[in-house]
Structures are given as structure tokens and as C-alpha cells.
Amino acid sequence: MKIIIEKNFEAMSETTKNILLGHMSQDKRVNLSITAGNTPVGVYKKMVEIVKDSPDYANVHYYNFDEIPVADQAEGVTITDLRKLYLTPANINKANIHPLTVENYAEQDKRLAMDGGLDAMLIGLGGDGHFCGNMPTTTSFENLTYKVKVSGDEPWFVPDMMEKGLEFVTMGPVSVMRVKHLILIVNGVKKAEMVKNVLQGPVTEEFPASILQLHPNLTVILDEEAASELAK
């Protein structure tokens, strides 16, 4: 595990951008899975300036690692967010975008293997220790890509954001551990204690992201606030 601590969000975003572009600049097909949410906003803003309409990155293919469907909407929450944040502003070719959905999730691991596997995955960390859609109480470290049906009794259930019976899909721990390079980015003091739990605590399904400690090529990029609870 390599831990990089940057002074602030801006510096963290710059470092992450450079690592991703390093992968993307290879003279071969590059398979990349990226995260939605607030943490990578600065990364994508920087990347769009470089990648948009550039033939130098036509070799990069994009995959989302989880998805939450929305009734009466053509695409789910994750891919919609990724399109807004990066894919559309960067004018990524439609043929280079490979959405994970509730309809095709059972084929995800086979599809990735046939495509050569994921070269890199950019992920964030939930305040409860989840990563991708691997949530406390619903994930198993033995899961490949799988479907979760929300009962409404989960500790992370948010009535304003989800409904009982909702089904979402995610790449499981086994699938994620197959990625050649994992890049975890976390910012803010609110997640400092969880950063310590998942990086320096025991590997436990109570904090699903703790399994990432075992990945042979994990890079963690933090701002000073997120790193403030780590043991020196």
C-alpha cells in the first residue's frame, strides 16, 4: 500500500489526475473504472481540459463499478453522474463507454476478463466504510459482481434517497481485487477516523473497505484532513 498525503483538495486532485493520465497514456487499450460523487470532481475538471477531443486517449475504455436504477429513467444514478461530471464534457466516444446495469451485471466479470481486465479503478470511501456498492451488513468478501435488494432495515438506509425493495448492483470485493491498480481518494476531516479504521485496523466486513489493505497495488491519496487520524 502506498499512501500519498497532499496538503488540500486541489493538490490531491492534481496528483490523482496525473496517476490516471499515466495509465491512459499507454500505447494499448486501457480499461478504466471511475467513481461518481463529490470527491473526484476536481480530478475530472482537470482531466476534461486534457482529454476532450484528444486522439491521444482514444484507447481508453470506461466502466462503472456500481449502479442504482431509477424508475422511468433510461440510465441509473452512477452512469448519469459520470456522464455529467466527465464522460460528456470530455466528449468520450460512445463505443468506449461500457455501462454496468441491473440487466447485465451477471456478465460483468466475464466481460471484463474478455476485455483484458481493468487496468485501474478510481474509488472513494464511504463514511461507514463502504466502497463501490459494498455496504456494511450486505457485502461478503467472497462476492463477485452481485445484486443487493434493500430491505429498509440496513443501518445505511436513507429513506429520502432510496426505497424499500430497491435493487442495485456492484462489483464485489473479489472483482475489485482483480483490478491491476486500485486508487483510493478521500478528503475531509469527517472521514479521518474511517480512513484509520480501513487502512490501519483489522480486515473486517464491518468496514468493507478494509479488504483493500490486501490488494498488491493500492495507492491511497488523502488530503491532510483525511489523514489526520492515521498512526505515524
ZAMARVO-231992 format. One record per residue (C-alpha): residue number from 1; residue in one letter; x negated, y negated, z. Coordinates in nm, 2 decimals, padded with zeros to 4 digits. Layout:
N
{pos=NUM code=A px=X py=Y pz=Z};
...
END
This chain:
232
{pos=1 code=M px=00.00 py=00.00 pz=00.00};
{pos=2 code=K px=-00.13 py=-00.34 pz=-00.10};
{pos=3 code=I px=00.02 py=-00.64 pz=00.09};
{pos=4 code=I px=-00.02 py=-00.99 pz=-00.06};
{pos=5 code=I px=00.08 py=-01.28 pz=00.17};
{pos=6 code=E px=00.14 py=-01.61 pz=-00.01};
{pos=7 code=K px=00.20 py=-01.95 pz=00.16};
{pos=8 code=N px=00.55 py=-02.01 pz=00.03};
{pos=9 code=F px=00.82 py=-01.90 pz=-00.22};
{pos=10 code=E px=00.66 py=-02.08 pz=-00.51};
{pos=11 code=A px=00.33 py=-01.91 pz=-00.47};
{pos=12 code=M px=00.50 py=-01.58 pz=-00.41};
{pos=13 code=S px=00.69 py=-01.62 pz=-00.73};
{pos=14 code=E px=00.38 py=-01.71 pz=-00.93};
{pos=15 code=T px=00.19 py=-01.40 pz=-00.81};
{pos=16 code=T px=00.49 py=-01.18 pz=-00.89};
{pos=17 code=K px=00.52 py=-01.33 pz=-01.24};
{pos=18 code=N px=00.15 py=-01.26 pz=-01.31};
{pos=19 code=I px=00.17 py=-00.90 pz=-01.20};
{pos=20 code=L px=00.48 py=-00.83 pz=-01.41};
{pos=21 code=L px=00.33 py=-01.00 pz=-01.72};
{pos=22 code=G px=00.02 py=-00.79 pz=-01.67};
{pos=23 code=H px=00.24 py=-00.48 pz=-01.72};
{pos=24 code=M px=00.43 py=-00.64 pz=-02.00};
{pos=25 code=S px=00.12 py=-00.74 pz=-02.20};
{pos=26 code=Q px=00.01 py=-00.38 pz=-02.26};
{pos=27 code=D px=-00.01 py=-00.26 pz=-02.62};
{pos=28 code=K px=00.25 py=00.01 pz=-02.58};
{pos=29 code=R px=00.62 py=00.05 pz=-02.49};
{pos=30 code=V px=00.67 py=-00.08 pz=-02.13};
{pos=31 code=N px=00.97 py=00.02 pz=-01.92};
{pos=32 code=L px=01.06 py=-00.22 pz=-01.65};
{pos=33 code=S px=01.33 py=-00.22 pz=-01.39};
{pos=34 code=I px=01.41 py=-00.56 pz=-01.22};
{pos=35 code=T px=01.62 py=-00.68 pz=-00.94};
{pos=36 code=A px=01.90 py=-00.92 pz=-00.92};
{pos=37 code=G px=01.97 py=-01.15 pz=-00.63};
{pos=38 code=N px=01.81 py=-01.47 pz=-00.49};
{pos=39 code=T px=01.46 py=-01.36 pz=-00.42};
{pos=40 code=P px=01.34 py=-01.32 pz=-00.78};
{pos=41 code=V px=01.50 py=-01.65 pz=-00.91};
{pos=42 code=G px=01.16 py=-01.83 pz=-00.91};
{pos=43 code=V px=00.99 py=-01.53 pz=-01.08};
{pos=44 code=Y px=01.24 py=-01.52 pz=-01.36};
{pos=45 code=K px=01.24 py=-01.90 pz=-01.42};
{pos=46 code=K px=00.86 py=-01.88 pz=-01.47};
{pos=47 code=M px=00.88 py=-01.57 pz=-01.69};
{pos=48 code=V px=01.15 py=-01.72 pz=-01.92};
{pos=49 code=E px=00.92 py=-02.00 pz=-02.02};
{pos=50 code=I px=00.66 py=-01.75 pz=-02.14};
{pos=51 code=V px=00.87 py=-01.46 pz=-02.27};
{pos=52 code=K px=01.15 py=-01.64 pz=-02.45};
{pos=53 code=D px=01.14 py=-01.56 pz=-02.83};
{pos=54 code=S px=00.78 py=-01.44 pz=-02.80};
{pos=55 code=P px=00.69 py=-01.14 pz=-03.02};
{pos=56 code=D px=00.42 py=-01.05 pz=-02.77};
{pos=57 code=Y px=00.68 py=-00.90 pz=-02.54};
{pos=58 code=A px=00.90 py=-00.71 pz=-02.79};
{pos=59 code=N px=00.76 py=-00.39 pz=-02.65};
{pos=60 code=V px=00.93 py=-00.44 pz=-02.31};
{pos=61 code=H px=01.24 py=-00.24 pz=-02.23};
{pos=62 code=Y px=01.46 py=-00.33 pz=-01.93};
{pos=63 code=Y px=01.66 py=-00.11 pz=-01.69};
{pos=64 code=N px=01.88 py=-00.20 pz=-01.39};
{pos=65 code=F px=01.84 py=00.03 pz=-01.10};
{pos=66 code=D px=02.19 py=00.00 pz=-00.95};
{pos=67 code=E px=02.53 py=-00.12 pz=-01.05};
{pos=68 code=I px=02.86 py=-00.23 pz=-00.89};
{pos=69 code=P px=03.15 py=-00.22 pz=-01.13};
{pos=70 code=V px=03.41 py=-00.50 pz=-01.13};
{pos=71 code=A px=03.77 py=-00.43 pz=-01.22};
{pos=72 code=D px=03.88 py=-00.59 pz=-01.56};
{pos=73 code=Q px=03.52 py=-00.69 pz=-01.63};
{pos=74 code=A px=03.32 py=-00.54 pz=-01.91};
{pos=75 code=E px=02.99 py=-00.51 pz=-01.71};
{pos=76 code=G px=02.91 py=-00.48 pz=-01.34};
{pos=77 code=V px=02.76 py=-00.72 pz=-01.09};
{pos=78 code=T px=02.40 py=-00.63 pz=-01.13};
{pos=79 code=I px=02.36 py=-00.64 pz=-01.51};
{pos=80 code=T px=02.58 py=-00.96 pz=-01.52};
{pos=81 code=D px=02.34 py=-01.13 pz=-01.27};
{pos=82 code=L px=02.03 py=-01.01 pz=-01.46};
{pos=83 code=R px=02.17 py=-01.14 pz=-01.79};
{pos=84 code=K px=02.24 py=-01.48 pz=-01.62};
{pos=85 code=L px=01.90 py=-01.50 pz=-01.44};
{pos=86 code=Y px=01.67 py=-01.37 pz=-01.71};
{pos=87 code=L px=01.78 py=-01.15 pz=-02.00};
{pos=88 code=T px=01.99 py=-01.41 pz=-02.17};
{pos=89 code=P px=01.77 py=-01.72 pz=-02.11};
{pos=90 code=A px=01.47 py=-01.51 pz=-02.23};
{pos=91 code=N px=01.67 py=-01.41 pz=-02.53};
{pos=92 code=I px=01.59 py=-01.04 pz=-02.48};
{pos=93 code=N px=01.68 py=-00.82 pz=-02.77};
{pos=94 code=K px=02.00 py=-00.61 pz=-02.70};
{pos=95 code=A px=01.82 py=-00.29 pz=-02.81};
{pos=96 code=N px=01.57 py=-00.35 pz=-02.53};
{pos=97 code=I px=01.83 py=-00.35 pz=-02.25};
{pos=98 code=H px=01.94 py=-00.02 pz=-02.11};
{pos=99 code=P px=02.22 py=-00.06 pz=-01.85};
{pos=100 code=L px=02.29 py=00.18 pz=-01.58};
{pos=101 code=T px=02.66 py=00.23 pz=-01.53};
{pos=102 code=V px=02.91 py=00.44 pz=-01.33};
{pos=103 code=E px=02.97 py=00.62 pz=-01.66};
{pos=104 code=N px=02.61 py=00.71 pz=-01.74};
{pos=105 code=Y px=02.44 py=00.74 pz=-01.40};
{pos=106 code=A px=02.42 py=01.12 pz=-01.41};
{pos=107 code=E px=02.20 py=01.09 pz=-01.72};
{pos=108 code=Q px=01.97 py=00.82 pz=-01.58};
{pos=109 code=D px=01.68 py=01.03 pz=-01.46};
{pos=110 code=K px=01.68 py=01.24 pz=-01.77};
{pos=111 code=R px=01.70 py=00.93 pz=-01.99};
{pos=112 code=L px=01.41 py=00.76 pz=-01.81};
{pos=113 code=A px=01.20 py=01.07 pz=-01.84};
{pos=114 code=M px=01.26 py=01.09 pz=-02.21};
{pos=115 code=D px=01.17 py=00.72 pz=-02.24};
{pos=116 code=G px=00.84 py=00.78 pz=-02.07};
{pos=117 code=G px=00.93 py=00.68 pz=-01.72};
{pos=118 code=L px=00.94 py=00.34 pz=-01.55};
{pos=119 code=D px=00.60 py=00.16 pz=-01.56};
{pos=120 code=A px=00.71 py=-00.09 pz=-01.29};
{pos=121 code=M px=01.00 py=-00.18 pz=-01.07};
{pos=122 code=L px=01.06 py=-00.51 pz=-00.90};
{pos=123 code=I px=01.28 py=-00.46 pz=-00.59};
{pos=124 code=G px=01.39 py=-00.67 pz=-00.29};
{pos=125 code=L px=01.46 py=-00.58 pz=00.07};
{pos=126 code=G px=01.80 py=-00.60 pz=00.24};
{pos=127 code=G px=01.83 py=-00.74 pz=00.59};
{pos=128 code=D px=01.95 py=-00.40 pz=00.71};
{pos=129 code=G px=01.65 py=-00.22 pz=00.55};
{pos=130 code=H px=01.82 py=-00.11 pz=00.22};
{pos=131 code=F px=01.65 py=-00.11 pz=-00.12};
{pos=132 code=C px=01.83 py=-00.08 pz=-00.45};
{pos=133 code=G px=02.17 py=00.06 pz=-00.35};
{pos=134 code=N px=02.02 py=00.29 pz=-00.09};
{pos=135 code=M px=02.21 py=00.18 pz=00.22};
{pos=136 code=P px=02.18 py=00.29 pz=00.58};
{pos=137 code=T px=02.42 py=00.58 pz=00.65};
{pos=138 code=T px=02.49 py=00.66 pz=00.29};
{pos=139 code=T px=02.15 py=00.75 pz=00.14};
{pos=140 code=S px=01.93 py=01.06 pz=00.17};
{pos=141 code=F px=01.56 py=01.06 pz=00.10};
{pos=142 code=E px=01.64 py=01.36 pz=-00.13};
{pos=143 code=N px=01.87 py=01.17 pz=-00.37};
{pos=144 code=L px=01.81 py=01.12 pz=-00.73};
{pos=145 code=T px=02.03 py=00.86 pz=-00.91};
{pos=146 code=Y px=02.37 py=00.90 pz=-00.74};
{pos=147 code=K px=02.72 py=00.75 pz=-00.67};
{pos=148 code=V px=02.84 py=00.61 pz=-00.34};
{pos=149 code=K px=03.21 py=00.58 pz=-00.26};
{pos=150 code=V px=03.27 py=00.31 pz=00.00};
{pos=151 code=S px=03.49 py=00.42 pz=00.29};
{pos=152 code=G px=03.51 py=00.09 pz=00.46};
{pos=153 code=D px=03.36 py=00.22 pz=00.78};
{pos=154 code=E px=03.00 py=00.16 pz=00.68};
{pos=155 code=P px=02.81 py=-00.09 pz=00.90};
{pos=156 code=W px=02.71 py=-00.29 pz=00.59};
{pos=157 code=F px=03.07 py=-00.30 pz=00.46};
{pos=158 code=V px=03.17 py=-00.67 pz=00.38};
{pos=159 code=P px=03.54 py=-00.70 pz=00.32};
{pos=160 code=D px=03.50 py=-01.03 pz=00.13};
{pos=161 code=M px=03.26 py=-00.87 pz=-00.11};
{pos=162 code=M px=03.39 py=-00.51 pz=-00.16};
{pos=163 code=E px=03.70 py=-00.30 pz=-00.13};
{pos=164 code=K px=03.75 py=00.04 pz=00.03};
{pos=165 code=G px=03.72 py=00.31 pz=-00.23};
{pos=166 code=L px=03.48 py=00.11 pz=-00.44};
{pos=167 code=E px=03.22 py=00.33 pz=-00.61};
{pos=168 code=F px=02.87 py=00.21 pz=-00.70};
{pos=169 code=V px=02.57 py=00.38 pz=-00.84};
{pos=170 code=T px=02.20 py=00.35 pz=-00.76};
{pos=171 code=M px=01.87 py=00.51 pz=-00.83};
{pos=172 code=G px=01.79 py=00.72 pz=-00.52};
{pos=173 code=P px=01.46 py=00.74 pz=-00.33};
{pos=174 code=V px=01.34 py=01.04 pz=-00.54};
{pos=175 code=S px=01.40 py=00.85 pz=-00.86};
{pos=176 code=V px=01.23 py=00.53 pz=-00.73};
{pos=177 code=M px=00.93 py=00.72 pz=-00.60};
{pos=178 code=R px=00.87 py=00.84 pz=-00.96};
{pos=179 code=V px=00.81 py=00.48 pz=-01.08};
{pos=180 code=K px=00.44 py=00.42 pz=-01.16};
{pos=181 code=H px=00.42 py=00.08 pz=-00.98};
{pos=182 code=L px=00.66 py=-00.05 pz=-00.72};
{pos=183 code=I px=00.66 py=-00.42 pz=-00.65};
{pos=184 code=L px=00.85 py=-00.53 pz=-00.33};
{pos=185 code=I px=00.91 py=-00.90 pz=-00.28};
{pos=186 code=V px=01.05 py=-01.05 pz=00.04};
{pos=187 code=N px=01.08 py=-01.41 pz=00.16};
{pos=188 code=G px=01.21 py=-01.59 pz=00.47};
{pos=189 code=V px=01.18 py=-01.55 pz=00.84};
{pos=190 code=K px=01.52 py=-01.38 pz=00.86};
{pos=191 code=K px=01.37 py=-01.07 pz=00.71};
{pos=192 code=A px=01.04 py=-01.07 pz=00.91};
{pos=193 code=E px=01.15 py=-00.81 pz=01.16};
{pos=194 code=M px=01.28 py=-00.58 pz=00.90};
{pos=195 code=V px=00.96 py=-00.62 pz=00.70};
{pos=196 code=K px=00.77 py=-00.50 pz=01.00};
{pos=197 code=N px=01.02 py=-00.21 pz=01.05};
{pos=198 code=V px=00.99 py=-00.08 pz=00.70};
{pos=199 code=L px=00.62 py=-00.13 pz=00.64};
{pos=200 code=Q px=00.47 py=-00.05 pz=00.98};
{pos=201 code=G px=00.74 py=00.16 pz=01.15};
{pos=202 code=P px=00.84 py=00.52 pz=01.12};
{pos=203 code=V px=00.98 py=00.66 pz=00.79};
{pos=204 code=T px=01.34 py=00.70 pz=00.86};
{pos=205 code=E px=01.67 py=00.70 pz=00.68};
{pos=206 code=E px=01.79 py=00.44 pz=00.94};
{pos=207 code=F px=01.58 py=00.19 pz=00.74};
{pos=208 code=P px=01.59 py=00.34 pz=00.38};
{pos=209 code=A px=01.31 py=00.12 pz=00.25};
{pos=210 code=S px=01.06 py=00.27 pz=00.50};
{pos=211 code=I px=01.02 py=00.55 pz=00.25};
{pos=212 code=L px=00.83 py=00.31 pz=00.02};
{pos=213 code=Q px=00.53 py=00.34 pz=00.26};
{pos=214 code=L px=00.47 py=00.68 pz=00.10};
{pos=215 code=H px=00.45 py=00.55 pz=-00.26};
{pos=216 code=P px=00.10 py=00.58 pz=-00.40};
{pos=217 code=N px=00.11 py=00.25 pz=-00.58};
{pos=218 code=L px=00.32 py=00.00 pz=-00.38};
{pos=219 code=T px=00.25 py=-00.38 pz=-00.39};
{pos=220 code=V px=00.43 py=-00.59 pz=-00.13};
{pos=221 code=I px=00.44 py=-00.97 pz=-00.19};
{pos=222 code=L px=00.55 py=-01.18 pz=00.10};
{pos=223 code=D px=00.56 py=-01.54 pz=00.19};
{pos=224 code=E px=00.42 py=-01.64 pz=00.53};
{pos=225 code=E px=00.76 py=-01.64 pz=00.70};
{pos=226 code=A px=00.85 py=-01.29 pz=00.59};
{pos=227 code=A px=00.51 py=-01.17 pz=00.70};
{pos=228 code=S px=00.52 py=-01.34 pz=01.04};
{pos=229 code=E px=00.60 py=-01.02 pz=01.24};
{pos=230 code=L px=00.35 py=-00.79 pz=01.09};
{pos=231 code=A px=00.09 py=-00.65 pz=01.32};
{pos=232 code=K px=-00.25 py=-00.78 pz=01.23};
END
